[in-house]
C-alpha cells in the first residue's frame, strides 16, 4: 500500500476497468436472468430512457469536480418541465416553451452558484434549500395538478427520429460531444479541473474562481432546462413531482463513473458508462418485475459501494 | 470542509456564554412572530391553536434534536425523514401483528437506531462524507419502505397507544411533556457531560480532538445512532398521532428538521450550537408555517418557505461568524 502512495497523478485509464466492469457484469447478469433484456427493442429503450439522465449527469460531473454537489437538479428539472408544458400550452410554440425552461433552469443554476461561490454556503445545504424552493414553486405554478394537452410539437421530440436515430439519443450525443470539447479542449475546461484541484492557482493566475464556479452551476441549471423539455415530451404532460429524485440517479452515475468527490478530477466517458449502468440496472430489475422501490434502493446501494471504493482509491 | 487552522483553540463552553445570547435573540424573534400573528389572525391566540403549535413543534424537535448533535460534529444526516417513515411502518406492522404497543415502540426505536448506526459506520469506518452517505441511505430507506408497504396503508391502532400522540395530561398534549423531557436530557448531555463536550470538541477541531485522546470514531457512531433513535421516537409519535402509516410520511420531514437546527443557531461547520436553540428553531419554523396556515396560504407554499428559511439561516450564521473573527 505504501508504494502506491507515490503515484500522485491518477491516470483515467486505470478507472476504465471499474465502471466498464460494472456495466458488463450488469448486462451479463440481466441477459441471463431477465428474458427479453437482450432484444434490440429493449436495448434501444434503455438508451432512449437514459437520455434525460445523461443531460443531468454530465453537468453534475463538472459540479462534483469542483468539490460541489447539486441536490436541486431533480426538483429544478420538475419545475422547468412544468414551465415548458405551461408556456408551450399557452403559446402553442415548442421553442418558447424551451426558452422558458432554459430561463428558469439557468436562473436556479445562477442562484445555486451565487449561494455557493459568493455567500459561501456549503453546496449540499445551499442546493437542499433551492431544492425546497423549486419543489414549492412546482406545486404553486401547477397547483398540484398535472398540466395536460400540450402541443404535438413538444411531444414529437421524444418519438421523432433523425436518420433512423431517435431524436433524444441525438440530443444526448450532441450534449456529450459539447461537454467533451468544453472540458478537455477549452481553457474553461482546464479551469474546471483547477477549481477542484487547486483553486489558489486560479487566483494567482488572475482568474476569479467565484465567477467560474457560478458558471459551472449555471450550466447545470441550463441543462436541467433542456432536460425539462425532454421530460415533458416523454410524459406528454407536466407533472409537479415528475423529476423528483432524478438528481440521485445523476449522482449515482457520476460516482459509479469514477469521478472523485474529493480530488477534483472527473471523467466524462465514465459518467456516460455510469448513466448506462444505472439505466441497465433499473431496466433489468423492471424486466424481472421488481418494483421501482427496489430499483431505488439498489441504486442507493450502488452509490454507497462506489463511494466506498472511491475512498479506498484515494487513500491507497 | 472546516477550516482547521482557524480557531484552533476552542473557547471553553459555559452555559451563560455567546450561546445564551444567541438563544435570547431567537426567543425575541419567536415572540415577535407571535405578536405579528396575534395581530393578523384572531384565532392565533386561542388555546387550541397554541397547543397545536406546541405539539407540531415537538414533532419537528424530536427529529431535529438528534440531528443537532450530528451537525455539532460538522456532519449532516439527510436520512432522518426516510428513517421516520421506515421505522413507523415497521413499528406499525409489529403492533398490528402482535397487538403489543410496547413491542412496537421498541421495534421502532431499534429500527431507527440501527439505521443511525449504519450511517455512523459509513461515516467512520468507510469514511464516506456524511452528507453523501446519508443521502444514499435516504434512497435505500425510501426504496425499502415502499417495497415493504407495497402501496398499503396501516390503519387503526389500540386506543392506549394513540394517547401518546394525541392524548392530554393536565390540559397539555402528551408530546409536549416528552418534548420537555428530551429537551432536558439533550441539554444536560450536550452541556454537562464529558461525552457531550467531546462532541463539541470534535466539531470545532477534529484533529485536535483526536490528538487529545478523544475516541472520535466511537463518539461519531454514538451521535449518528442517537440521531437515528430520535427519528425512531418521532416515528412512534407520528404513528400514534396519525393513527396510520404510509410509505410517504417521511418525505416532508427532513428539510424542516434541518431548518430547525440551523435557525436554532447550530453552525453547519460544527462545534457551535445548543439543543435548546434547536427547540427555539423548531418553534419559530412551526410558528411561521402555522401562521401561513391561519392566513389561509396554500400548503403548496410550505416547501418554498422552508427552503428560503434554510438558506437565510445559514447566511445569517456565516455573517455573524465572519464578524466574530
Interface residues (C-beta under 8 A of the other chain):
Chain A: X69 X71 X115 X119 X120 X121 X122 X124 X125 X126 X128 X129 X130 X131 X132 X133 X135 X136 X137 X139 X140 X143 X144 X245 X248 X251 X261 X262 X291 X292 X293 X294 X295 X296 X297 X298 X299 X300 X301 X303 X304 X307 X308 X311 X315
Chain B: X1 X76 X78 X122 X126 X127 X128 X129 X131 X132 X133 X135 X136 X137 X138 X139 X140 X142 X143 X144 X145 X146 X147 X150 X247 X255 X258 X262 X268 X298 X300 X301 X302 X303 X304 X305 X306 X307 X308 X310 X311 X314 X315 X318
